[in-house]
Amino acid sequence: MSLFNRQGIPKALLRDQGGTGNRYESLGADSGNNKESNGDNSALDTSINDGFKDDILALRNYLFISLTTDATTFKMHGLVQLAT
């Protein structure tokens, strides 16, 4: 995130796309190996989305990031980018 333009960081960049390094693996998510628990996937997706929203809210509360006017990208504080 620190390598991009701090004025326009897309939301999709902050989400885990590949499944590696996912901190929510401890919630019991198999990487597609268990096909019998498809009903539980929606609950897991909801908890991951809630966790993502909580993480973004914490960053916004500390003024590390803010939403742009179109609400599709984030702006990172300049000192946060410098520190990272």
C-alpha distances in whole Angstrom, upper triangle without the diagonal:
4,5,6,9,8,11,10,7,9,11,11,8,8,11,13,14,16,17,17,15,16,17,20,22,24,25,27,26,27,25,28,31,33,34,36,34,32,33,31,28,28,28,25,23,24,23,20,19,21,18,15,17,18,15,13,17,16,13,15,18,17,16,12,11,14,15,16,19,19,17,15,12,10,11,9,12,12,13,10,8,11,12,9
4,6,8,7,11,11,9,12,14,15,11,11,15,16,18,19,21,19,18,19,20,23,25,27,28,30,29,30,28,31,34,36,37,40,37,36,37,35,32,32,32,29,27,28,26,23,23,24,21,18,20,20,17,16,18,18,14,16,19,17,15,12,12,14,16,17,21,21,19,18,14,12,11,8,10,10,11,8,5,8,9,6
4,7,8,11,11,10,13,15,15,12,13,16,17,18,19,21,20,19,21,22,25,26,29,30,32,30,31,29,32,34,37,38,41,38,37,38,36,33,33,33,30,28,29,29,25,25,26,24,21,22,23,20,19,22,21,18,19,22,21,19,15,15,17,18,18,22,22,21,19,15,14,13,11,13,12,13,12,8,10,12,9
4,6,8,8,7,10,12,13,10,12,15,17,17,19,22,21,20,21,23,25,27,30,30,32,30,32,29,32,35,37,38,40,38,36,37,36,32,32,33,30,27,28,28,24,23,25,23,20,21,23,19,17,21,21,17,18,22,20,18,15,13,15,15,15,19,18,18,15,12,11,10,10,12,12,14,12,9,12,14,12
4,5,6,7,10,13,15,12,14,17,20,20,23,25,24,24,24,25,28,30,32,33,35,33,35,32,35,38,40,40,43,40,39,40,38,34,34,34,32,29,30,30,26,25,26,25,21,22,24,21,18,21,21,17,18,21,20,17,15,13,14,14,13,16,16,16,14,11,10,9,9,11,10,13,12,9,12,15,13
4,6,6,10,13,15,13,13,17,19,21,23,25,25,23,24,24,26,29,31,32,34,32,34,32,35,38,40,40,43,40,38,39,37,34,33,33,31,28,29,28,25,23,24,23,20,20,21,18,15,18,18,14,14,18,16,13,11,9,10,11,11,15,15,15,14,10,8,5,5,7,7,10,9,7,10,13,12
4,6,10,12,15,14,14,18,21,22,25,27,27,26,26,26,28,31,33,33,36,34,36,34,36,39,41,41,44,41,39,39,37,34,33,34,32,29,29,29,26,24,25,24,20,20,22,19,16,18,19,15,14,18,17,14,12,10,9,10,8,11,12,12,12,8,7,4,6,9,9,13,12,11,13,16,15
4,6,9,12,11,12,15,18,19,22,24,24,24,24,25,26,29,31,31,33,31,33,31,33,36,38,38,41,38,36,36,35,31,30,31,29,26,26,27,24,21,23,22,19,18,20,18,15,18,19,16,15,19,19,16,14,11,10,9,8,11,11,10,9,5,6,6,8,11,12,16,14,13,16,18,16
4,7,9,7,8,12,15,15,18,20,21,20,20,21,22,25,27,28,30,28,29,28,30,33,34,35,37,35,33,33,31,28,27,28,26,23,23,23,20,18,20,19,15,16,18,15,13,16,17,14,14,18,17,15,13,10,10,9,9,13,12,11,9,5,5,6,8,12,13,15,13,12,15,17,15
4,5,6,7,10,13,13,17,18,20,19,19,20,21,24,26,26,28,26,27,25,27,31,32,32,34,32,30,30,29,25,24,25,23,20,21,21,18,16,18,18,14,15,17,15,13,16,17,15,15,19,19,17,15,12,12,10,10,13,11,10,7,4,6,9,11,15,17,19,17,15,19,20,18
4,5,5,7,11,11,15,16,18,18,16,18,18,21,23,23,25,23,25,23,25,28,29,29,31,29,26,27,25,22,21,22,20,17,17,18,15,12,15,14,10,11,14,12,10,13,15,13,13,17,18,17,15,12,11,10,11,14,12,9,7,6,7,11,12,16,18,20,17,16,20,21,18
4,5,5,8,8,12,14,15,16,15,17,17,19,22,22,23,21,22,20,22,25,27,27,29,27,24,25,24,20,20,21,19,15,17,17,14,12,15,15,11,13,16,14,12,16,18,16,17,20,21,20,18,15,15,14,14,17,15,12,9,9,11,14,15,19,21,23,20,18,22,22,19
4,6,8,8,11,13,14,14,14,16,17,19,22,22,24,21,23,21,23,26,28,28,31,28,26,27,26,22,22,23,20,18,19,19,15,14,17,16,12,14,16,14,13,16,17,15,16,20,20,19,16,14,15,14,15,18,17,14,11,10,10,13,13,17,18,20,17,15,19,19,16
4,7,9,12,13,13,13,12,13,14,17,19,19,22,19,21,20,22,25,27,28,30,27,25,26,24,21,20,21,18,16,17,16,13,12,14,12,9,11,13,10,9,13,14,12,14,17,17,17,14,12,13,13,15,18,17,14,12,10,10,12,12,16,18,19,15,15,18,18,15
4,6,9,10,11,11,10,11,12,14,17,17,18,16,18,16,19,22,23,24,26,23,22,22,20,17,17,18,15,12,14,14,10,9,12,11,8,10,13,11,11,14,15,14,16,19,20,19,17,15,16,16,18,20,19,16,13,13,13,16,16,19,21,23,19,18,22,21,18
4,6,6,8,8,7,9,10,11,15,15,16,14,15,13,16,19,20,21,24,21,20,21,19,16,17,17,14,12,14,14,10,11,14,12,10,13,15,13,14,17,18,17,19,22,22,22,20,18,20,19,21,24,22,19,17,16,16,19,19,22,24,24,21,20,23,22,19
4,6,8,10,9,12,13,13,17,17,18,15,15,13,14,18,20,20,23,21,19,21,20,16,17,18,15,13,16,16,12,13,16,15,13,16,18,16,17,20,21,20,22,25,25,25,23,21,22,21,22,25,23,20,17,17,18,21,21,24,26,27,23,22,25,25,21
4,5,8,8,12,13,12,16,17,17,14,13,10,13,16,18,19,22,20,19,22,20,16,18,19,16,15,18,18,14,15,19,17,15,19,21,19,19,23,23,23,25,28,28,28,25,23,25,24,26,29,27,24,21,20,21,24,23,27,28,29,25,24,27,26,22
4,6,6,9,9,9,12,13,13,10,10,8,11,13,16,17,20,18,17,19,17,14,16,17,13,13,16,15,12,14,17,15,14,18,19,17,19,22,22,22,24,27,27,28,25,24,26,25,27,30,28,25,23,22,22,25,24,27,29,29,26,25,28,26,23
4,5,9,10,9,13,14,14,12,12,10,13,15,18,20,22,21,20,23,20,17,20,20,16,16,19,17,14,17,19,17,16,19,20,18,20,23,23,22,25,27,27,28,25,24,26,26,28,31,30,27,24,23,23,25,24,27,28,28,25,24,26,25,21
4,6,9,8,11,13,14,13,13,12,16,18,20,22,24,22,22,24,21,19,20,20,16,16,19,17,14,16,18,15,14,18,18,16,18,21,20,20,23,25,24,25,22,22,25,25,27,31,30,26,24,23,22,24,22,25,26,26,22,22,24,22,19
4,5,6,9,10,12,10,12,11,14,16,18,20,22,19,19,21,18,15,17,16,13,13,15,13,10,13,14,12,11,15,15,13,16,19,18,18,21,23,23,24,22,21,23,24,26,29,28,25,23,22,21,23,22,25,27,26,23,22,25,23,20
4,6,7,9,11,11,13,13,17,18,19,22,23,20,20,21,18,16,18,16,13,13,15,12,9,12,13,10,11,14,13,12,15,17,16,17,20,21,21,23,21,21,23,24,27,30,29,25,24,23,22,24,22,24,26,26,22,22,25,23,20
4,5,6,8,8,11,12,15,16,17,19,20,17,17,18,14,13,14,12,9,10,11,9,7,10,11,8,10,13,13,12,15,17,17,18,21,22,23,24,22,22,24,24,27,30,29,25,24,23,23,25,24,27,29,28,25,25,28,26,23
4,5,6,5,8,9,12,13,14,16,18,15,16,17,14,12,15,13,10,11,14,11,10,13,14,12,14,17,17,16,19,21,21,22,25,26,26,28,26,25,27,28,30,33,32,28,27,26,26,28,27,30,32,31,27,28,30,28,25
4,5,7,10,12,15,15,15,18,19,16,17,18,14,14,16,14,11,13,15,12,11,15,15,13,15,18,17,17,20,22,21,22,25,26,26,29,27,27,29,29,32,35,34,30,29,29,28,30,29,31,33,32,29,29,32,29,26
4,6,9,12,14,15,14,17,17,13,15,15,11,11,13,10,7,10,12,9,9,13,13,11,14,16,16,16,19,21,21,22,25,25,27,29,27,27,28,29,32,34,33,29,28,28,27,30,29,31,34,34,30,31,33,31,28
4,6,10,11,12,11,13,13,11,13,13,10,10,13,11,8,11,13,11,11,15,16,15,17,20,19,20,23,24,24,26,28,29,30,32,30,30,31,31,34,37,35,32,30,30,30,33,32,35,37,37,33,33,36,34,31
4,6,8,9,9,11,12,10,11,12,9,8,11,10,7,9,12,11,10,14,15,14,16,19,19,19,22,24,24,25,28,29,30,32,30,29,30,30,33,35,33,30,28,28,28,31,31,34,36,36,32,32,35,33,30
4,5,6,6,9,11,9,11,13,11,10,13,13,10,12,15,15,14,17,19,18,19,22,23,22,25,27,27,28,31,32,33,35,32,32,33,33,35,37,35,32,30,30,31,33,33,36,38,38,34,34,37,35,32
4,6,8,10,13,12,12,15,13,11,14,15,12,13,16,16,14,17,20,18,19,22,23,23,25,27,28,28,31,32,33,34,32,31,32,32,34,36,34,31,29,29,29,32,32,35,37,37,33,33,35,34,30
4,6,7,10,10,9,13,12,10,13,15,13,13,17,17,16,18,21,21,21,24,25,25,27,29,30,31,33,35,36,37,35,33,34,33,35,37,35,32,30,30,31,34,34,37,39,40,36,35,38,37,34
4,6,9,10,11,14,13,12,16,17,15,16,20,20,19,21,24,23,24,27,28,28,30,32,33,33,36,38,38,40,37,36,38,37,39,41,39,36,33,34,35,38,37,40,42,42,39,38,41,39,36
4,6,6,8,11,11,10,14,15,14,15,18,18,18,21,23,23,24,27,28,28,30,32,33,34,36,38,39,40,38,37,38,37,40,42,39,36,34,35,36,39,39,42,44,44,40,40,43,41,38
4,6,6,9,10,10,13,15,14,15,18,19,19,21,24,24,25,27,29,29,31,33,34,35,37,39,40,41,40,38,39,38,40,41,39,36,34,35,36,39,40,43,45,45,42,41,44,43,40
4,6,8,9,10,13,14,14,16,18,19,20,22,24,24,26,28,29,30,32,34,35,36,38,40,41,42,41,40,40,39,41,43,40,37,36,37,38,41,41,45,47,47,44,43,46,45,42
4,5,5,7,10,11,11,13,15,16,16,19,20,21,23,25,26,27,29,30,31,33,35,36,38,39,38,36,37,36,38,40,38,34,33,34,35,38,38,41,44,44,41,41,44,42,39
4,5,5,8,10,10,11,13,15,16,17,19,20,21,23,25,26,28,29,31,32,34,35,37,38,37,35,35,34,36,37,35,32,30,32,33,36,37,40,43,43,40,40,43,42,38
4,5,6,8,9,11,12,14,15,17,18,20,21,23,24,26,27,28,30,32,33,34,36,37,36,35,35,34,36,37,35,32,30,32,33,37,37,40,43,44,40,40,44,42,39
4,6,5,6,9,10,11,12,14,15,17,18,20,21,23,25,26,27,29,30,31,33,35,34,32,33,32,34,36,34,30,29,30,31,35,35,38,41,41,37,38,41,39,36
4,5,5,6,8,10,10,12,14,15,16,18,20,21,22,24,26,27,28,30,32,33,32,30,30,29,31,33,31,28,26,27,28,32,32,35,38,38,35,35,38,37,34
4,5,5,6,9,10,10,12,14,15,16,18,20,21,22,24,26,27,28,30,31,30,29,29,27,29,31,28,25,24,26,27,30,31,34,37,38,34,35,38,37,34
4,5,5,6,9,10,10,12,14,15,16,18,20,21,23,25,26,27,29,30,29,28,28,27,30,31,29,26,25,26,27,30,31,34,37,37,33,34,37,36,33
4,5,5,6,9,10,10,12,14,15,16,18,20,21,23,24,25,27,29,27,26,27,26,29,31,29,25,24,25,25,29,29,32,34,35,31,31,35,33,30
4,5,5,6,8,10,10,12,14,15,16,18,20,21,22,24,26,27,26,24,24,23,26,27,25,22,21,22,22,26,26,29,32,33,29,30,33,32,29
4,5,5,6,8,10,11,12,14,15,16,18,20,21,22,25,26,25,23,23,22,25,26,24,21,20,22,22,25,26,29,32,33,29,30,33,32,30
4,5,5,6,9,10,10,12,14,15,16,18,20,21,23,24,23,22,23,22,25,27,26,22,22,22,22,25,25,28,31,31,28,28,32,30,28
4,5,5,6,9,10,10,12,14,15,17,18,20,21,23,21,20,21,20,23,25,24,20,19,20,20,23,23,25,28,29,25,26,29,27,25
4,5,5,6,9,10,11,12,14,15,16,18,20,21,20,18,19,18,20,22,21,17,16,17,17,20,21,24,27,28,24,25,28,27,25
4,5,5,6,9,10,10,12,14,15,16,19,20,19,18,18,18,21,23,22,18,18,18,18,21,21,24,27,27,24,25,29,27,25
4,5,5,6,9,10,11,12,14,15,17,18,18,17,18,18,21,23,23,19,18,18,17,20,20,22,25,25,22,23,26,24,22
4,5,5,6,9,10,11,12,14,16,17,15,14,15,15,18,20,19,16,15,15,14,17,17,19,22,23,19,20,24,22,20
4,5,5,6,9,10,10,12,14,15,15,13,13,13,16,18,18,14,14,14,13,16,16,19,22,23,20,21,24,23,21
4,6,5,6,9,10,10,13,14,14,13,14,15,18,20,20,17,17,17,15,17,17,19,22,22,19,21,24,22,21
4,5,5,6,9,10,11,13,11,11,13,14,17,20,20,16,16,15,13,15,14,16,19,19,16,17,20,19,17
4,5,5,6,9,10,10,10,8,9,10,14,16,16,13,13,12,10,12,12,14,17,18,15,16,19,18,17
4,5,5,6,9,10,10,9,10,11,14,17,17,14,15,14,12,14,13,15,18,19,16,18,21,20,19
4,5,5,6,9,9,9,11,13,17,19,20,17,18,16,14,14,13,14,17,17,14,17,19,18,17
4,6,5,6,5,6,8,11,14,17,18,15,16,14,11,11,10,10,14,14,11,13,16,15,14
4,5,5,6,5,6,8,12,14,16,13,14,13,10,10,10,10,14,14,12,14,17,17,17
4,5,8,8,9,12,15,17,19,16,18,17,13,13,13,12,16,16,14,17,19,18,18
4,5,8,10,13,16,19,21,18,20,17,14,13,11,10,14,13,11,14,16,15,15
4,5,7,10,13,16,18,16,17,15,11,10,8,7,11,11,10,12,15,14,15
4,7,11,13,16,18,16,17,14,10,9,6,5,9,9,6,9,12,11,11
4,7,10,13,15,12,13,10,6,5,4,6,10,11,9,10,13,13,13
4,7,10,11,9,11,9,6,5,7,8,12,13,12,13,16,17,17
4,7,8,6,7,6,5,6,9,11,14,17,15,16,19,20,19
4,5,5,7,6,6,6,10,12,15,18,17,17,20,21,21
4,5,8,9,9,10,14,15,18,21,20,20,23,25,24
4,6,7,10,11,15,18,20,23,22,21,25,27,25
4,6,8,10,14,16,19,22,20,20,24,25,23
4,7,10,13,17,19,22,20,19,23,24,22
4,7,10,13,16,18,16,16,19,21,19
4,6,10,12,15,13,13,16,17,16
4,7,9,12,11,10,14,15,14
4,6,8,7,7,10,11,11
4,6,5,7,9,10,11
4,5,5,6,9,10
4,5,5,6,9
4,5,5,6
4,5,5
4,6
4
